[in-house]
Amino acid sequence: MDTAEISKPKFISLNRDVVKSWDDEFQQLAQTLPKEESWISRTSLYLYQGFWFTTLVLKPVISLQKHFRAFDSDIIVATFPKCGTTWLKASTFSTLYRNQFAGDDNPLLSFSPHQLVRFLECDVYLNNPCPDLGNVCVYKPWLFSTHVPYASLPTSIKDSHCKIVYLCRNPMDMFVSLWNFADKLREENKELVSLDEAFDKFCNGICGFGSFFDHGFLSQRMKRKGVVEEIAKLCSFEKLKELEVNKKGTHVNGIPYQAFFRKGKVGDWSNYLTPSMIERMEKLTQEKLDGSLLTFKLSSKTS
Protein backbone atom coordinates (compact mmCIF):
# COMPACT_ATOMS: atom_id res chain seq x y z
CA MET A 1 0.00 0.00 0.00
CA ASP A 2 1.44 3.40 -1.00
CA THR A 3 1.99 5.61 2.04
CA ALA A 4 1.35 8.80 0.09
CA GLU A 5 -1.96 7.36 -1.04
CA ILE A 6 -3.25 7.48 2.54
CA SER A 7 -1.28 10.24 4.22
CA LYS A 8 -2.26 13.02 1.81
CA PRO A 9 -5.77 13.62 0.45
CA LYS A 10 -6.07 14.05 -3.29
CA PHE A 11 -8.05 16.94 -4.71
CA ILE A 12 -9.44 17.87 -8.07
CA SER A 13 -7.84 20.99 -9.54
CA LEU A 14 -9.95 24.12 -9.41
CA ASN A 15 -9.91 27.32 -11.40
CA ARG A 16 -7.93 29.91 -9.40
CA ASP A 17 -10.64 32.49 -10.02
CA VAL A 18 -13.19 30.14 -8.45
CA VAL A 19 -11.02 29.68 -5.36
CA LYS A 20 -10.32 33.41 -5.07
CA SER A 21 -14.02 34.18 -5.45
CA TRP A 22 -14.83 31.78 -2.62
CA ASP A 23 -12.08 33.28 -0.45
CA ASP A 24 -13.51 36.76 -0.97
CA GLU A 25 -17.05 35.56 -0.30
CA PHE A 26 -15.98 33.90 2.93
CA GLN A 27 -14.10 36.96 4.18
CA GLN A 28 -17.19 39.09 3.60
CA LEU A 29 -19.33 36.57 5.49
CA ALA A 30 -16.92 36.37 8.44
CA GLN A 31 -17.08 40.12 8.93
CA THR A 32 -20.83 39.91 9.57
CA LEU A 33 -20.67 37.15 12.22
CA PRO A 34 -20.51 37.57 16.02
CA LYS A 35 -16.99 36.90 17.29
CA GLU A 36 -15.40 35.61 20.51
CA GLU A 37 -11.89 34.56 21.50
CA SER A 38 -11.29 30.84 21.64
CA TRP A 39 -9.94 29.58 24.97
CA ILE A 40 -8.34 26.64 23.19
CA SER A 41 -6.15 28.35 20.60
CA ARG A 42 -6.45 32.09 21.39
CA THR A 43 -7.87 32.56 17.89
CA SER A 44 -11.23 34.01 16.91
CA LEU A 45 -14.43 32.01 17.06
CA TYR A 46 -17.32 32.93 14.77
CA LEU A 47 -20.97 32.20 15.53
CA TYR A 48 -22.49 30.48 12.52
CA GLN A 49 -25.88 28.75 12.51
CA GLY A 50 -25.92 28.84 16.31
CA PHE A 51 -22.49 27.23 16.81
CA TRP A 52 -18.97 28.59 17.29
CA PHE A 53 -16.27 27.77 14.74
CA THR A 54 -12.69 28.94 14.19
CA THR A 55 -11.92 30.45 10.79
CA LEU A 56 -9.86 27.37 9.95
CA VAL A 57 -12.92 25.16 10.48
CA LEU A 58 -15.79 27.41 9.41
CA LYS A 59 -14.62 27.78 5.84
CA PRO A 60 -14.47 24.03 5.09
CA VAL A 61 -17.74 23.50 7.03
CA ILE A 62 -19.53 25.81 4.59
CA SER A 63 -17.90 24.02 1.64
CA LEU A 64 -18.94 20.71 3.16
CA GLN A 65 -22.54 21.89 3.46
CA LYS A 66 -22.62 23.12 -0.11
CA HIS A 67 -20.89 20.27 -1.93
CA PHE A 68 -20.92 17.00 0.02
CA ARG A 69 -23.29 14.38 -1.34
CA ALA A 70 -23.78 11.38 0.93
CA PHE A 71 -24.41 7.83 -0.27
CA ASP A 72 -26.62 5.47 1.69
CA SER A 73 -23.58 3.23 2.19
CA ASP A 74 -21.47 5.99 3.80
CA ILE A 75 -20.57 5.78 7.48
CA ILE A 76 -19.91 8.92 9.52
CA VAL A 77 -18.06 8.77 12.85
CA ALA A 78 -19.31 11.77 14.84
CA THR A 79 -18.01 13.15 18.14
CA PHE A 80 -17.56 16.35 20.10
CA PRO A 81 -13.80 17.06 20.45
CA LYS A 82 -11.96 14.96 23.06
CA CYS A 83 -14.73 12.43 23.46
CA GLY A 84 -12.75 9.42 22.29
CA THR A 85 -12.54 10.32 18.60
CA THR A 86 -9.21 8.65 17.91
CA TRP A 87 -10.30 5.40 19.56
CA LEU A 88 -13.69 5.43 17.79
CA LYS A 89 -12.00 5.93 14.43
CA ALA A 90 -9.72 2.97 15.08
CA SER A 91 -12.47 0.63 16.28
CA THR A 92 -14.90 1.59 13.50
CA PHE A 93 -12.22 1.20 10.84
CA SER A 94 -11.22 -2.22 12.20
CA THR A 95 -14.82 -3.38 12.45
CA LEU A 96 -15.88 -2.16 9.03
CA TYR A 97 -12.89 -3.52 7.11
CA ARG A 98 -12.09 -6.52 9.31
CA ASN A 99 -12.36 -8.98 6.41
CA GLN A 100 -9.93 -7.07 4.18
CA PHE A 101 -6.76 -7.49 6.23
CA ALA A 102 -4.87 -10.18 8.06
CA GLY A 103 -4.03 -9.24 11.66
CA ASP A 104 -0.44 -8.15 10.98
CA ASP A 105 -1.46 -6.27 7.83
CA ASN A 106 -3.99 -3.98 9.48
CA PRO A 107 -3.23 -0.40 8.35
CA LEU A 108 -3.75 0.79 11.93
CA LEU A 109 -0.32 -0.63 12.74
CA SER A 110 1.28 1.67 10.18
CA PHE A 111 -1.00 4.70 9.95
CA SER A 112 -2.67 7.00 12.46
CA PRO A 113 -6.45 6.53 12.78
CA HIS A 114 -6.72 10.15 11.59
CA GLN A 115 -5.00 9.24 8.33
CA LEU A 116 -7.34 6.32 7.77
CA VAL A 117 -10.61 7.99 8.79
CA ARG A 118 -10.46 11.58 7.61
CA PHE A 119 -12.25 14.52 9.17
CA LEU A 120 -14.62 15.99 6.62
CA GLU A 121 -14.17 19.55 7.89
CA CYS A 122 -10.58 19.40 9.26
CA ASP A 123 -9.06 17.41 6.41
CA VAL A 124 -11.09 16.53 3.32
CA TYR A 125 -12.55 20.01 2.74
CA LEU A 126 -9.79 21.91 4.52
CA ASN A 127 -7.90 23.18 1.46
CA ASN A 128 -10.36 22.63 -1.35
CA PRO A 129 -14.11 23.34 -1.51
CA CYS A 130 -14.69 20.55 -4.04
CA PRO A 131 -12.47 17.50 -3.35
CA ASP A 132 -12.84 14.38 -5.46
CA LEU A 133 -14.03 11.97 -2.79
CA GLY A 134 -13.39 9.00 -5.04
CA ASN A 135 -9.69 9.77 -4.80
CA VAL A 136 -9.74 10.70 -1.11
CA CYS A 137 -11.27 7.42 0.08
CA VAL A 138 -9.09 4.32 -0.25
CA TYR A 139 -11.63 1.76 1.02
CA LYS A 140 -15.31 1.08 0.48
CA PRO A 141 -17.82 1.70 1.89
CA TRP A 142 -16.65 5.25 2.52
CA LEU A 143 -15.86 6.10 6.13
CA PHE A 144 -15.51 9.69 7.33
CA SER A 145 -15.45 11.50 10.66
CA THR A 146 -16.70 14.87 11.89
CA HIS A 147 -16.98 17.16 14.90
CA VAL A 148 -19.65 19.25 13.16
CA PRO A 149 -22.93 19.55 15.15
CA TYR A 150 -25.86 17.56 13.79
CA ALA A 151 -27.78 20.71 12.84
CA SER A 152 -24.87 21.92 10.69
CA LEU A 153 -24.29 18.68 8.79
CA PRO A 154 -24.97 18.71 5.04
CA THR A 155 -28.61 18.06 4.22
CA SER A 156 -27.58 15.05 2.13
CA ILE A 157 -26.26 13.28 5.25
CA LYS A 158 -29.45 13.86 7.24
CA ASP A 159 -31.71 12.96 4.30
CA SER A 160 -29.82 9.83 3.31
CA HIS A 161 -29.74 6.41 4.96
CA CYS A 162 -26.03 6.63 5.73
CA LYS A 163 -25.04 5.45 9.19
CA ILE A 164 -23.82 7.80 11.92
CA VAL A 165 -21.73 6.27 14.71
CA TYR A 166 -21.76 8.67 17.67
CA LEU A 167 -19.64 8.57 20.83
CA CYS A 168 -20.35 10.74 23.87
CA ARG A 169 -18.32 11.24 27.04
CA ASN A 170 -18.74 12.52 30.58
CA PRO A 171 -18.57 16.34 30.08
CA MET A 172 -16.22 16.81 33.03
CA ASP A 173 -13.66 14.34 31.67
CA MET A 174 -14.12 15.80 28.20
CA PHE A 175 -13.57 19.39 29.38
CA VAL A 176 -10.40 18.53 31.34
CA SER A 177 -9.08 16.56 28.37
CA LEU A 178 -9.80 19.49 26.02
CA TRP A 179 -8.11 21.97 28.37
CA ASN A 180 -4.98 19.81 28.52
CA PHE A 181 -5.15 19.39 24.74
CA ALA A 182 -5.13 23.20 24.43
CA ASP A 183 -1.93 23.26 26.47
CA LYS A 184 -0.25 20.98 23.95
CA LEU A 185 -1.29 23.24 21.06
CA ARG A 186 -0.42 26.64 22.51
CA GLU A 187 2.55 28.60 21.24
CA GLU A 188 5.54 28.77 23.60
CA ASN A 189 5.20 32.53 24.08
CA LYS A 190 1.51 32.35 24.99
CA GLU A 191 0.05 31.35 28.33
CA LEU A 192 -2.63 28.72 28.66
CA VAL A 193 -6.07 30.12 29.40
CA SER A 194 -6.81 29.65 33.09
CA LEU A 195 -8.98 26.70 34.07
CA ASP A 196 -11.59 29.08 35.52
CA GLU A 197 -11.87 31.15 32.33
CA ALA A 198 -11.97 28.08 30.10
CA PHE A 199 -14.61 26.44 32.30
CA ASP A 200 -16.82 29.53 32.27
CA LYS A 201 -16.68 29.79 28.48
CA PHE A 202 -17.31 26.07 28.10
CA CYS A 203 -20.40 26.22 30.33
CA ASN A 204 -21.67 29.16 28.25
CA GLY A 205 -21.26 27.17 25.04
CA ILE A 206 -18.32 29.24 23.77
CA CYS A 207 -16.21 26.45 22.39
CA GLY A 208 -15.11 25.22 19.00
CA PHE A 209 -18.06 23.34 17.41
CA GLY A 210 -20.42 25.01 19.88
CA SER A 211 -22.01 23.81 23.08
CA PHE A 212 -21.32 20.25 24.14
CA PHE A 213 -24.95 19.93 25.22
CA ASP A 214 -26.36 21.25 21.93
CA HIS A 215 -24.22 19.11 19.67
CA GLY A 216 -27.48 17.52 18.58
CA PHE A 217 -26.68 13.85 18.07
CA LEU A 218 -28.06 12.89 21.47
CA SER A 219 -31.60 13.55 20.25
CA GLN A 220 -31.16 11.15 17.33
CA ARG A 221 -31.89 7.46 17.48
CA MET A 222 -28.71 5.52 18.20
CA LYS A 223 -27.92 1.79 18.19
CA ARG A 224 -25.27 -0.13 20.09
CA LYS A 225 -23.26 -3.02 18.69
CA GLY A 226 -20.52 -5.05 20.27
CA VAL A 227 -16.94 -5.27 19.04
CA VAL A 228 -15.07 -8.54 18.79
CA GLU A 229 -12.24 -9.17 21.24
CA GLU A 230 -9.50 -9.00 18.61
CA ILE A 231 -10.64 -5.58 17.43
CA ALA A 232 -11.02 -4.32 21.00
CA LYS A 233 -7.44 -5.38 21.75
CA LEU A 234 -6.03 -3.75 18.62
CA CYS A 235 -7.92 -0.53 19.29
CA SER A 236 -7.29 -0.24 23.02
CA PHE A 237 -6.05 3.15 24.19
CA GLU A 238 -2.79 1.66 25.45
CA LYS A 239 -2.12 -0.16 22.17
CA LEU A 240 -2.81 2.86 19.98
CA LYS A 241 -0.78 5.20 22.18
CA GLU A 242 2.32 2.98 22.01
CA LEU A 243 2.29 2.54 18.23
CA GLU A 244 5.22 4.38 16.69
CA VAL A 245 3.01 5.94 14.02
CA ASN A 246 1.03 7.73 16.75
CA LYS A 247 4.18 9.09 18.43
CA LYS A 248 5.41 11.10 15.45
CA GLY A 249 4.07 13.06 12.52
CA THR A 250 1.28 15.62 12.37
CA HIS A 251 -2.28 15.83 11.14
CA VAL A 252 -2.93 17.96 8.03
CA ASN A 253 -4.03 20.85 10.27
CA GLY A 254 -0.69 20.77 12.10
CA ILE A 255 -1.70 18.95 15.29
CA PRO A 256 0.87 16.30 16.33
CA TYR A 257 -0.64 12.80 16.38
CA GLN A 258 0.88 12.32 19.82
CA ALA A 259 -1.33 15.14 21.15
CA PHE A 260 -4.44 13.02 20.62
CA PHE A 261 -3.37 10.67 23.43
CA ARG A 262 -3.19 11.72 27.08
CA LYS A 263 -4.42 9.44 29.90
CA GLY A 264 -7.61 7.89 28.61
CA LYS A 265 -8.85 7.56 32.19
CA VAL A 266 -12.35 8.05 33.59
CA GLY A 267 -12.70 10.49 36.50
CA ASP A 268 -9.49 12.50 36.00
CA TRP A 269 -11.64 15.64 36.22
CA SER A 270 -11.64 15.25 40.02
CA ASN A 271 -7.95 16.26 39.97
CA TYR A 272 -8.73 19.58 38.26
CA LEU A 273 -12.23 20.88 39.00
CA THR A 274 -13.20 22.71 42.18
CA PRO A 275 -16.36 21.83 44.17
CA SER A 276 -18.12 24.91 42.75
CA MET A 277 -17.20 23.89 39.20
CA ILE A 278 -18.49 20.37 39.81
CA GLU A 279 -21.75 21.71 41.21
CA ARG A 280 -22.21 24.03 38.22
CA MET A 281 -21.55 21.24 35.74
CA GLU A 282 -23.93 18.87 37.53
CA LYS A 283 -26.73 21.45 37.41
CA LEU A 284 -25.99 22.32 33.77
CA THR A 285 -25.97 18.68 32.74
CA GLN A 286 -29.21 17.96 34.56
CA GLU A 287 -30.85 20.99 32.97
CA LYS A 288 -29.67 20.24 29.42
CA LEU A 289 -30.28 16.49 29.47
CA ASP A 290 -33.53 16.49 31.45
CA GLY A 291 -36.01 14.20 29.72
CA SER A 292 -33.38 12.42 27.63
CA LEU A 293 -32.27 8.81 28.04
CA LEU A 294 -28.64 9.81 28.57
CA THR A 295 -27.11 10.05 32.02
CA PHE A 296 -23.58 10.64 33.30
CA LYS A 297 -21.98 9.83 36.64
CA LEU A 298 -20.79 13.30 37.57
CA SER A 299 -20.69 13.27 41.36
CA SER A 300 -17.29 12.54 42.89
CA LYS A 301 -19.11 10.03 45.09
CA THR A 302 -20.19 7.91 42.11
CA SER A 303 -17.36 8.37 39.61
N, C-alpha and C positions, 0 to 999 in steps of 0.2 A: 504494500500500500504506500503511495507517494505521500510523504509528510506534508509537502506543500499543498497537496490536494485538500487536506483537512485543516491545516493551521491558518490558511488565509482564504477568506471568502472570495468567490469570483463574481464580478459584476459585468453587466452589459455596459458598453460604452454609451455615453450620452452626449448630446450636443452641448458644447460649452455655454451657449446662449441660454439653453434650457436650465442648466444648473445655476447660472448667474441669476436668471429670472427668479428661480425658486429661492435663492439666497436673499435677494432683495425683498421678495414677498414675505419671507420669514422675519427679516429684520423689522419690517414695518409692523407686522403682527405683534412681535415681542414688545415693541414700544407702547402698545395699547393695553398690555396685561398688568395686573397687580404684581408687585415684586416684593420678595422678602430675602433675607440672607440665609443661606443654608448653614445649619450647624455642623454638617458633615464635612463639607469641602470649602466653606467660606466663600462660595460662589453664589450667584443670584439664583433664586427660585422664582418661577413664573406660574401664576395660577391660571390653569387652562382646563376648561370643562369641569371645574370644581376640584381639581387636584393640582398639587405642586410638582413642577418638573424643572430640572436644570436645563440650561440652553442646550447642553450636549445631548440630552435625552429628548427634549421637547421636539426638536426638529425632526429626528427620525420617527418619533411617535406619530406626527402629522403625516409623514410620508407613508408610514405603515397603514394608517387609517385610510388614506386615499388609494393605495395601490395593492395592498395585500388581498389575495383571493384564496380563501381556504377551500380545501377539498374535504370531503366527508371522511377520508382516510387519515387526515392529518391528526397529530397528537400535540397538544400544547401543555407544557409543564409550566404552571403558574404559581408564583409565590410573592409575598412581600419580601423586601431585602432582609437578609440574615435570618431567614426562617428555615434553613436547611436546603437551600437551593442546590448547592453543589452535590450534596448527597442524593437529592431527588433526581437530579439529572443522571447521575451514575446508575442508580437503581432502575430508573425507567428505561435508560438505554440498554442496560443488560437484560432486562425483562423482555423488551420489545424485539431485540435482535439476538436472543439467546440461541437460536438455532443456526445462526450464520457463522459462529466462531467456535473453535475449540477453546478450552479453558485458557491455555497459554497464549492464544492468539487474540484474546480480547483486546480491542483498541484502548480500553481503559488503562491497560498496563503501560501504554506508550504515549497516550495523549490525555490532556486535562479534560474533565467532563465538560468544561466550557468550550473546548474546541470541538467536541463531538455533538453537543446539543447547544446550538447557538441562540443567543438572545436576539429576538426579533428587533428590539429597539436599540440595544447596546452593541450590536454587532452587524446583523444582516442589513439593516437600513441605516447604519451609522454614517456611512460615507457616500451613499448613493440612494436617491429616492426611488429608483426602479431596478433593484437587483434581479438577476435571472435566477430564480429559486431552483431551477433545474440543475444549475451548476453549483449552487451553494450546498445543496443537500447531497450527501454521498450515498445514504441508505434510504430504502423505502420500507414502510410508509414514512413520510416526512415527520420529523420530530423537532420541535422548536421549544424555546422557553421564553418567558416574559415576566416582568415585574409590573406591567401596565395594569391599572385597575380594570375591573370587568366592564365598567361603564364606558371606558375609553378604548376598548378593543375594537378592531375593525368590525363593521356590521357583518361581513362575510363569515367571521368566526362564530358570532352569536346566532346567525341564521342557518349555519350549516349543521351537520351532524358530527363534526369533528369532536374528538374527545379532549376534555380538559382535566389534567391531573393536578389537583391543588393540595398544597401542604401549608398548614398553619402552625403557629408556635406560640407558647406562652409569651404574652407581650412584654413581660418584665425581662425574661431571658433574651428576647429578641432585641429590646432596646439596649441592654447592656452590651450585647454582641455588636450592635451597630455603632455604639459609641466607641468601643475599642477598635472597630474596623476603621472609623474616622481617624483615629490616632495613627494607624498604619499608613493612611493616605495623605496626611497633612505634610506640608512642606516644612523643612527643618527650621526655617525662620519664622514660622507661624505657630502660635500656641493652640493647643486643643481647646475647643469650646468647653466651658465648665460643665460638669455633670448636671448641675442645677439648671443652667440655661438650656442645655440640650433637652432635659426632661420636660421643662415647661413648654418648649416648642413642640416636642413630640406629642404631648398631651393635647395641645391645641391643633394638632393635625398638620403642623408646618414641618414637613418632611418630604424628601424626595419620593415621588409616587403617591403623595397625599397621606391621608389619615389611615393608620393601620386598621381602624375599626370600620372604615368606609371603603375598604378595598373591593368589596362587592361580591367576591366569590362565595362568601359564607352563606349568602342567601340562595345560592344555586344548589341544585340537587347533586349530591356527591355520592360516589360508590367506593367501597373499600375492597381491595383484593390483596391476598397474601403474596409474599415473595418467597421463592424457593430458597433453601438454606445456602446453596452454593452462591447465588446472587447476593444474598444478604452478607455473606462473608467477604465477597469481593468488594462490595460497596460499603463496608463498615467505615466509620469515620477514621478509625486508627489506620486501616489499610490504605485508604485514599491519602491521608496526610503523609504517610511514610513513602509513598511512591515518588521516585526521583522527578518525574515529570511535573508533579505538583509542588516541588520545592524550588523550581527555577522557571524562568520565562514569565511573560506578561500577557494579559488579555489584550484584545485589540484596542480597548479604551485606556490602556496603560496601567491597569491594576495588576500587581504581581499575583500569580496563581497562589503563592504561599499565603497571601493575605486572606484568602477565603477559608483558611483553617485556623481556628484558635483552640478552644477547649472541647467544644461539643458536649458540654455537660449541662444537665438540667439543674436549675436552682442556683446558678452562679450569681444571679441578681442579688441574692441576700448579702453578698460581699460588697455591694456597691450602693444600693438604694437605702435611704434613710426611712425610719418609720412613717414620716409624713408623706414621703413619695409613695411608699407601699400602699398607704391608706388611699391616696388620691387615685392610684392606678386601679385599686380594687373597686372603688366607687365608679370610676370611668368605665371599666370593663363591664360591671353589672348593668350600668345604664345603657351602654351601647349594645350589649348582647342579650338584654332582657327579652324573653319570648323566643329566642333562638334555641336550637338544640345543642349549641356549642358551649362548653364550660372549660374553665382553666383552674388549676390549683394555684392560687396566687398567694394565699396566706402562708407565712413562714412556718406555721404550725402543721401545714399539710403538704408542703413541698419537699 
